[in-house]
């Protein structure tokens, strides 16, 4: 799957996920939080305000993953000369 297609799918998934998540959070808050104290109310909103970021981060990471390209025949057949570890230049003394 190419990166532009992943971005499109990821964007749609993000919009749907966030809509469903926030509606669910508001419905739970409206039905349950009216009878609890202020401390639990603050704790609920703090936790639900942070939790959504974890699945969103996973989706965004997936969206921007680079395409997996197959190695070309030229890249697999060519060999690099061994490097001299002292200065990082090809070592002329070593043979293949």
Buried (B, 14 or more C-beta within 10 A) or exposed (E): EEEEEBBEBBEEBBEEBEEEBEEEBEEEBEEEBEEEEEEEBEEBEEEBEEEBEEBBEEBBEEBEEEEEEEEEEEEEEEEEEEEEEEEEEEEEEEEE
